[in-house]
Amino acid sequence: MSAKRKTGGSKSKPKAKPKRKHYRRIATEEAWSIPEQMDAQRELVANAQEYDPDLFLWKFQTDPNGPIHNRLLDLFDERLRLMDEYDVTMHLLALTSTGVQMMDPDKGTAVAAIGNDRLAEAIRKRPDRFAGLATVAPQDPARAVKEIDRAITKLKLNGVMINSHTNGEYLSDRKYWPILEAAAGLNVPIYIHPRSPIPLMAKAYREDHLEHAIWGYQAETGLHGLRIITSGVLDEIPNLQLVLGHMGEGIPYWLYRLDFMHGKVKVDMGRRKLKLQPSEYFKRNFYITTSGMNWDPTLKYCIEVLGADRIMWAIDYPYQDHPDAVDFMDAAAISEKHKQMIYHENAERVFKIKKS
């Protein structure tokens, strides 16, 4: 038999994928939902009289035949399978945006409590795979403070998530400062998660739906973070720690200009006098995560500007998926020390997650 025939008669075996290097991977911005949240949002969608950018998305999120609905409600099936497939140790869970912040205060407070109870139950079942951020209804600050205390001291959750503005108002407004004081007093961070700009602002983004994740989310949430800095609250609550996703919602790239325009312009703009420069507050009081920003140049820049100790890894599941986020960080051209910090060490410290 000729060599040619020998070669033609055999099939080459597919090459096995190289084994992924093991890291303890803690993903810090991972969404889920509960039926009560879905039902409340369906009601808001059904009763909406005008276009609302957040409710526009909730039409898809609450559709049982849509791409997101089942993934949000699932904790122990597909989610765990994907985590195992990509060697992700833990999801830090929070009710998906907009949490309960579009509901009336009574409904929002009730759904938040149910969600926090269910989250604590899920963590008790799988403490090796899940940690969690409490949901509160900022539209009732007094009850939100009580729920923060219950969620942290009784349910042992790991922090608080607030989905940017509440009825067009920001945590920089003094009426919400008790929420900030409560989190700081319990030594837990507040994660400010994106949502669409308020409807009045969103009109400018409406064509091509730029009001959503493509641009509007970071514009809205970056504004929220900056308002907290310029409000002076970080002078009164200096130990408050906040988290912004998506590599800081644009703020890290503007730190020089923020400092220059806040304190060095010759015209008195009437801004509050601050003890520090805006960049100093950001480096002292904010952490950022990599959620949805799987890009080497951005990661390297933020390490240079903020330090690797202020950055945590995230996936943004189920809106983005595991392979992109894992492959990105595995291949990142950064030191192993920094990779370990970003993958898990910072999250363990910031969210008080038990080390393995």
C-alpha positions in Angstrom: 0.0 0.0 0.0 1.4 3.4 -0.9 2.0 6.1 1.6 -0.5 8.2 -0.2 -3.3 5.6 0.3 -2.3 5.2 4.0 -2.6 8.9 4.6 -5.9 9.2 2.7 -7.5 6.4 4.6 -7.0 7.8 8.1 -8.7 10.6 9.9 -6.8 12.9 12.0 -8.1 13.4 15.5 -9.2 16.9 16.5 -6.7 18.6 18.7 -7.7 18.8 22.3 -8.2 22.2 23.7 -5.4 23.3 26.0 -6.3 23.0 29.6 -7.3 26.3 31.1 -5.1 27.6 33.9 -6.9 27.5 37.2 -7.6 30.7 39.0 -10.1 31.4 41.8 -12.4 33.5 39.7 -15.0 35.7 41.5 -17.3 37.5 39.1 -18.6 40.6 40.8 -21.5 41.9 38.6 -23.8 39.0 37.9 -27.6 39.5 37.5 -30.5 37.3 38.5 -34.2 37.9 39.1 -37.2 36.5 41.0 -40.8 36.0 39.8 -42.0 38.8 42.0 -39.7 41.3 40.3 -40.7 40.0 36.9 -44.4 40.4 37.7 -44.0 43.9 39.1 -42.1 45.0 36.0 -44.6 43.4 33.7 -47.3 45.5 35.4 -45.2 48.7 34.9 -44.6 47.8 31.2 -48.4 47.2 30.7 -49.4 50.5 32.3 -46.7 52.7 30.7 -48.3 55.6 28.8 -45.0 56.9 27.2 -41.7 55.5 26.1 -39.4 54.7 29.0 -36.0 53.4 28.1 -35.8 51.0 31.0 -39.3 49.6 30.4 -38.4 49.2 26.8 -35.8 46.6 27.9 -38.1 45.1 30.5 -40.5 44.0 27.7 -37.7 41.6 26.6 -36.6 40.6 30.0 -40.1 39.6 31.1 -40.8 37.6 28.0 -40.6 33.9 28.8 -39.7 33.2 25.2 -37.0 35.8 25.1 -33.2 35.3 25.4 -32.8 36.6 29.0 -35.9 35.7 31.0 -35.0 32.1 31.9 -31.3 32.9 32.5 -32.2 35.5 35.0 -34.5 33.2 36.9 -32.0 30.3 36.9 -29.4 29.9 39.6 -28.6 26.2 39.9 -28.9 24.7 36.4 -27.5 26.5 33.4 -25.7 29.1 35.4 -23.7 26.6 37.4 -23.0 24.5 34.3 -21.5 27.5 32.6 -19.5 28.5 35.7 -18.1 24.9 35.8 -17.4 24.9 32.1 -15.3 28.1 32.3 -13.9 27.4 35.8 -15.6 30.4 37.4 -15.6 29.9 41.2 -18.3 32.3 42.3 -21.0 34.8 41.1 -21.6 37.9 43.3 -25.4 38.1 42.6 -27.8 41.1 42.6 -31.3 41.6 41.4 -31.1 42.8 37.8 -31.5 46.4 36.9 -33.6 48.4 37.7 -34.0 46.4 40.9 -37.1 47.7 42.6 -36.5 51.4 41.9 -39.3 51.9 39.4 -41.9 50.5 41.8 -44.0 52.4 44.3 -42.3 52.5 47.7 -44.5 49.8 49.4 -44.1 47.4 46.5 -40.4 48.1 46.1 -39.7 47.6 49.8 -41.6 44.3 49.8 -40.0 42.9 46.6 -36.5 43.9 47.8 -37.0 42.0 51.1 -38.2 38.9 49.3 -35.3 39.1 46.9 -32.8 39.5 49.8 -34.3 36.5 51.6 -34.1 34.3 48.5 -30.6 35.5 47.8 -29.5 34.6 51.4 -31.2 31.2 50.9 -29.3 30.5 47.7 -26.0 31.4 49.4 -26.8 29.1 52.3 -27.3 26.3 49.7 -24.1 27.0 47.8 -21.8 29.2 49.8 -18.9 28.0 47.6 -20.6 29.4 44.4 -22.6 32.4 45.4 -22.3 35.7 47.3 -24.8 38.6 47.1 -25.6 42.3 47.1 -28.7 43.5 48.9 -31.5 45.2 47.0 -33.2 48.2 48.6 -35.9 50.7 47.6 -34.1 54.2 47.8 -37.5 55.8 47.0 -38.2 55.3 50.8 -34.8 56.1 52.4 -35.8 55.3 55.9 -37.0 51.8 55.1 -34.0 51.3 52.8 -31.7 52.0 55.7 -33.6 49.4 57.8 -33.3 46.8 55.0 -29.6 47.5 54.6 -29.1 46.7 58.3 -31.2 43.5 58.0 -29.6 42.3 54.9 -26.0 42.8 56.2 -26.4 42.0 59.9 -29.0 39.2 59.7 -28.8 37.8 56.2 -25.0 38.2 55.9 -25.1 39.7 52.4 -21.9 41.2 51.1 -22.9 44.8 50.1 -25.6 46.8 48.5 -26.5 47.4 44.9 -28.4 50.5 43.7 -29.3 51.0 40.1 -28.2 54.6 39.5 -31.0 57.2 39.7 -34.3 56.7 41.5 -37.1 58.7 39.9 -34.5 61.0 38.4 -32.7 61.6 41.7 -29.2 60.6 42.7 -27.5 59.4 45.9 -25.8 62.8 46.0 -29.1 64.4 47.1 -29.0 64.8 50.9 -32.3 62.9 51.3 -30.3 59.8 50.4 -27.3 60.3 52.5 -28.7 58.1 55.3 -28.4 55.2 52.9 -24.7 56.1 52.3 -24.2 56.4 56.0 -25.8 53.1 56.7 -23.5 51.3 54.2 -20.4 53.0 55.5 -21.4 52.3 59.1 -21.6 48.6 58.3 -18.4 48.7 56.3 -19.9 47.4 53.2 -19.7 48.9 49.6 -22.5 50.2 47.5 -22.3 49.1 43.9 -23.9 51.7 41.6 -25.1 49.7 38.6 -26.2 51.3 35.3 -29.6 52.0 34.1 -30.8 54.2 31.2 -30.7 58.0 31.7 -33.8 59.7 33.0 -36.4 59.9 30.2 -35.9 63.6 29.6 -32.1 63.0 29.0 -32.8 59.8 27.1 -34.5 61.7 24.3 -31.1 62.9 23.0 -30.0 59.2 22.8 -33.3 57.8 21.4 -32.3 57.4 17.7 -30.6 54.1 17.3 -31.3 53.4 21.0 -28.1 54.9 22.2 -29.7 55.3 25.6 -28.8 51.7 26.6 -25.5 49.8 27.1 -23.9 51.2 24.0 -23.5 54.7 25.5 -26.3 55.9 27.7 -25.6 53.6 30.6 -22.0 54.8 31.2 -23.1 58.4 30.6 -25.8 58.1 33.2 -23.8 56.1 35.8 -20.6 58.1 35.3 -22.7 61.3 36.0 -24.0 59.6 39.2 -20.5 58.8 40.4 -19.3 62.3 39.7 -22.2 63.9 41.4 -21.4 61.9 44.6 -17.8 63.2 44.4 -18.8 66.9 43.9 -21.6 66.8 46.4 -19.2 66.9 49.3 -20.7 63.7 50.9 -17.3 62.0 50.8 -15.9 64.7 53.0 -18.6 63.9 55.6 -18.5 60.1 55.1 -14.8 59.5 54.1 -14.9 55.8 54.7 -17.7 55.2 52.2 -16.7 52.7 49.5 -18.5 52.6 46.1 -18.1 50.3 43.1 -18.6 51.2 39.4 -18.7 48.6 36.7 -17.5 48.8 33.1 -14.1 50.0 34.0 -15.4 52.9 36.0 -18.1 54.2 33.6 -15.7 56.5 31.8 -14.5 58.5 34.9 -10.9 57.2 35.0 -10.2 58.7 31.6 -11.3 62.2 32.7 -9.5 62.5 36.1 -7.1 65.1 34.9 -9.8 67.2 33.3 -12.1 66.9 36.3 -9.3 68.1 38.6 -8.4 71.0 36.3 -12.0 72.2 35.7 -13.1 71.8 39.3 -10.4 73.7 41.0 -8.2 75.6 38.5 -10.6 77.5 36.2 -10.5 81.3 36.7 -14.2 81.8 36.7 -16.1 80.9 39.9 -18.6 78.3 38.8 -20.3 78.1 42.2 -19.2 74.5 42.8 -18.8 73.2 46.4 -15.4 73.5 48.0 -13.9 70.1 48.5 -11.1 68.9 50.8 -9.6 66.9 48.0 -9.4 66.9 44.2 -12.0 64.8 42.4 -9.3 62.3 41.3 -8.3 61.8 44.9 -11.8 60.9 46.0 -12.1 58.5 43.1 -8.8 56.7 44.0 -9.8 56.6 47.7 -13.5 55.9 47.6 -14.2 54.0 44.4 -13.5 50.5 43.1 -14.1 49.5 39.5 -14.9 46.2 37.8 -14.2 44.9 34.4 -17.8 44.0 33.6 -18.5 44.2 29.9 -15.1 45.8 29.1 -12.9 43.0 28.0 -10.2 45.1 26.4 -6.5 45.0 27.2 -5.7 48.7 26.7 -8.4 49.8 29.1 -7.3 47.3 31.7 -3.7 48.4 31.5 -4.6 52.1 31.6 -6.8 51.6 34.7 -4.1 49.6 36.5 -1.6 52.5 35.8 -4.0 55.2 36.9 -5.9 53.6 39.8 -3.7 50.6 40.8 -4.6 46.9 40.5 -5.9 46.9 44.1 -8.9 49.0 43.0 -10.0 46.7 40.1 -12.2 43.6 40.3 -13.2 41.1 37.6 -16.7 40.6 36.4 -18.7 39.0 33.6 -22.0 40.9 33.5 -23.9 37.6 33.1 -26.4 37.0 31.5 -26.1 40.1 29.4 -22.5 39.1 28.5 -21.1 35.6 28.8 -18.4 33.7 30.5 -15.9 32.9 27.6 -15.2 36.5 26.6 -14.6 37.6 30.2 -12.5 34.5 31.2 -10.4 34.4 28.0 -9.8 38.2 28.3 -8.4 38.0 31.8 -6.5 34.8 31.3 -4.7 36.3 28.3 -4.3 39.8 29.8 -0.7 41.0 29.5 -0.4 41.9 33.1 1.6 40.4 36.0 0.4 37.2 37.7 0.3 39.2 41.0 -2.1 41.7 39.4 -4.2 38.9 37.8 -4.7 37.2 41.2 -5.7 40.5 42.7 -8.3 41.3 40.0 -9.6 37.8 39.7 -10.3 37.2 43.4 -8.2 38.9 46.1 -9.8 42.3 45.8 -13.3 40.9 45.8 -12.5 38.8 48.9 -11.3 42.0 50.7 -14.0 44.4 49.5 -17.0 42.2 49.8 -15.7 40.1 52.7 -15.9 36.9 50.8 -14.4 33.9 52.6 -11.0 32.9 51.1 -10.8 29.4 49.8 
